[in-house]
Amino acid sequence: MPWAFYVVAYLLPGFEISGYQALAVTAVVWGVLSILVKPVLVLLTLPLTLLTLGLFTFVINAILLLITDYLVEGFSMAGFGTALLAAILLAIVNAFLTSLAKEV
């Protein structure tokens, strides 16, 4: 996952990571938030997630990115719009990198 953050930081203006140490800390904090906070948010917003056929999970991921931005020094985002685009790009890049890893 750290490489997905690196690729998104390269592609998306307003999504910045100041170095490799910040990249590693960002990946760890994102992982912890995904394990602890995301299931609660998904459960609380389940009707909305079902209504949007799962697309609301991008909004949940954007909220987690904003929380990560708040917690990690050296990781910054321009705002919610950037976080939403970053959540979508992270999903795409992560799927691509996972498919590359399976082929190797």
N, C-alpha and C positions, 0 to 999 in steps of 0.2 A: 503493500500500500504506500510506502514512502515515495516510491517512484511515480505513482499516480499523482501525488501532491506536487512533485517536482515538475511533471509534464504540464499539469494544469497551471502552475505558477508561471511556466514559460509561455503558455498559450493565452492566458486571460489577464488583461491589464486590470490592476486593482486587487489582484490576488498575489500577495508577495510573501516570500519566505527568505529570511536574511542569511541563512547559511545551513550547512549540513546538520549542525547541532539543533537548530530550530526545526529543521525538517524531521529529525528523529523524535524530538519532543512532541511535535505536532502529531505525528503518526501514533505515538503512544497515547496521548491525550484523546485523540479521535477514537482510538480503539476502546479505551476505557469508557468514554461517553456512549459509544455504540453498544457496548455490552450492558451498561447500567441504566442509562437514561432513555435510549431509543425504544426499548420494549414498552416502557411506561407511556411514552408519548404516542406510540403506535396504538396501544390499547385505549388511551383516552380519546384519540381521534379516529377510532375505528369506523364509526358511521360515515365520517367525511372521506376517509380513505376508500371505503367501499363505494361511496357515491361517485368518486372521481376515478374509479377503477385502478386504484393504487398510485395515481400520479401525485397524491398529496404527500407521499413519502419523500419526494424531492424537497418539499417545503420543510418537512421534519429534518432532513439532512442539512438543509440550509440553516435551520435554527441551531443544529449541533455545530455547524461550522462557525457560526457567530459566537457560540459559547467557547469553542476552541480558540477563536480569535481573542476573546476576553482573557482566557487563562494562560495563553502561551505568548511570552515575549519573543519578538522576532517573526511572528506570523501576523499578517494584517490583511484585512479586506476592506474594500471601499464602502460596502453597505449590503443591504438585503438582496438587491438585484444581482450584485456580484456573487453573493453567497448562493443564490438560486442557480445561476449559470454554472458556478463552480460545482454544485452538487450534481447537476446534469452531466457536466464534463467528467467529473470523477467517476460516475457510473460507467460512462462510455470508455474512458481510458482504462479503468480497472477491468472491465470485461475484455478489452483488447489485450491487455498485458496478461490476464489469466489464460486467454486462449493461446497466446504465444508460449507461455510456460508449459502448457499441456502438450504442445507439439515438440518441445525439446526433450 
